[in-house]
Amino acid sequence: MLFKSKFLKVLVITTNLCFTTSIFGKTNQILKKQIQITDNVGRTINISAPIEKAIVVSRYNNELIRACGAINNVLAVDMNTAQDRTYWSNFKVEDVIGKNQKDLNYEKIISLSPEILILPANGSYKEAEKKLTPFGIKVIVISGYDTNDFYNQINNIGTIFGKEKEAKDFINFYETPLKYIEKNLQGIDKKTVYWEDSKDYYTAFPGSYYYNMIEASGGKNIFGDLNTKTSESQVDPEAIIIKNPSVIVKNISPAQAIKGTGVYEAPTKEQQVKTIEEIKNRSGWNNIEAVKNNDIYLMSQFGHGGASKMIGAVYMAKWIYPEVLPELNPDLIFKEWLEKFQGFKNIEGHFYPVPNKR
């Protein structure tokens, strides 16, 4: 198993019956269980499941919940999610409960009467707990970008929403290509990788979720030897030249997306070509191995984050080790992610150049 869960604990305490009335006037009988889970920051939480009304912050979280078949139990989301009117058209803009995980409208949340609020660890979950506990709203931390806690979080989603089978199917989809990569790269000398955020010269250090994505791909982060508490920060361009990476991968997003976020619409071919040319023309970068060999690749904020960054990892792996991973087809994996687990038509342009089509 490539990623080990930090926590994997779900306890069933008691059961009780709840009754709900459908839009057709029929009374449905739902068996609720009192369960105990451990969330992404290690908090033990008791809730009555399955949850029928949730508010969820972060596109990554909403994608994982949709992958497990429970998106209809989500009442409202944040603006970073709802901005994409194609991909998240099921959520009303007027029901948005804040800009992002650090900017929440608690009055709006309370007015919608959810059973739980789900938000990531880099959000204001401690403040949310203080504000919402008096109203009987539980706060649960799920961080859809945290690959190291993937199994615990998906099992939590399955248990919370009563979608255990769907969660199991999703886990199988997630781990199959990663196991293949891990198996085929055993004994292979790792190639060095410089990953760059959408902001120039911002990269990932040990402890970053992007760092974990590079590790999952089998690449060796050129800044992996840094002993720092900062998981992501700006670096000196000269340091990149000195470390001389074999592969360069950069995040990009279309201009219409909120800065640092992703949307279903892909960046244009013109933007992609221009971005690669700008990288090649950076001062002194013509001496970098990746630039000499044209091993420069782009992935969108939307595309790479799919399935807790598994999608980004498989594309990187194929770019870095195409001969060693002949059966790995990132395009088909991304297609399955979108069409089976998200219910959307496959869309090209989120990864450039397309593996084996240069």
VENSUL-V672494 format. One record per backbone hydrogen bond with DSSP energy under -1.0 kcal/mol. CO is the residue of the C=O (numbers start at 1). NH is the residue of the N-H. Records with the same first field share a line. If there is no record, write none. Layout:
# VENSUL-V672494
CO: NH + NH
This chain:
# VENSUL-V672494
11: 36
14: 34
16: 32
18: 30
20: 28
22: 25
26: 22
28: 20
30: 18
32: 16
33: 49
34: 13
35: 47
36: 11
37: 45
39: 42
43: 39
45: 37
47: 35
49: 33
53: 115 + 116
54: 75
55: 118
58: 62
59: 63
60: 64
61: 65
62: 66
63: 67
64: 68
65: 70
66: 69
70: 73
71: 74
73: 54
76: 56
77: 97
78: 82
79: 83
81: 84
83: 85
84: 88
88: 91
92: 95
93: 96
97: 105
98: 79
99: 80
100: 103
101: 124
105: 109
106: 110
107: 111
108: 112
110: 113
115: 138
116: 55
117: 140
118: 57
119: 142
120: 123
123: 125
124: 128
125: 129
126: 130
127: 131
128: 132
129: 133
132: 135 + 137
133: 136
138: 117
140: 119
141: 40
143: 146
145: 147
146: 149
147: 150
149: 153
150: 154
151: 155
152: 156
153: 157
154: 158
155: 159
156: 160
157: 161
158: 163
160: 51
163: 167
164: 168
165: 169
166: 170
167: 171
168: 172
169: 173
170: 174
171: 175
172: 176
175: 179
176: 180
177: 181
178: 182
179: 183
180: 184
181: 185
183: 186
185: 188
191: 220
192: 246 + 247
193: 222
194: 249
196: 251
199: 202
201: 235
202: 197
203: 233
205: 208
208: 212
209: 213
210: 214
211: 215
212: 216
213: 217
214: 219
215: 218
220: 193
221: 224
223: 226
226: 228
231: 205
233: 203
236: 239 + 240
237: 241
238: 242
239: 243
240: 244
245: 290
247: 194
248: 297
249: 196
250: 299
252: 301
254: 257
258: 261
268: 272
269: 273
270: 274
271: 275
272: 276
273: 277
274: 278
275: 279
276: 280
277: 281
279: 282
282: 285
284: 287
285: 288
288: 292
289: 293
290: 295
294: 296
295: 248
297: 250
298: 352
299: 252
300: 304
303: 306
304: 312
305: 309
306: 311
307: 310
309: 313
310: 314
311: 315
312: 316
313: 317
314: 318
315: 319
316: 320
317: 321
321: 325
325: 328
329: 333
330: 334
331: 335
332: 336
333: 337
334: 338
335: 339
336: 340 + 341
338: 344
350: 300
352: 298
354: 357
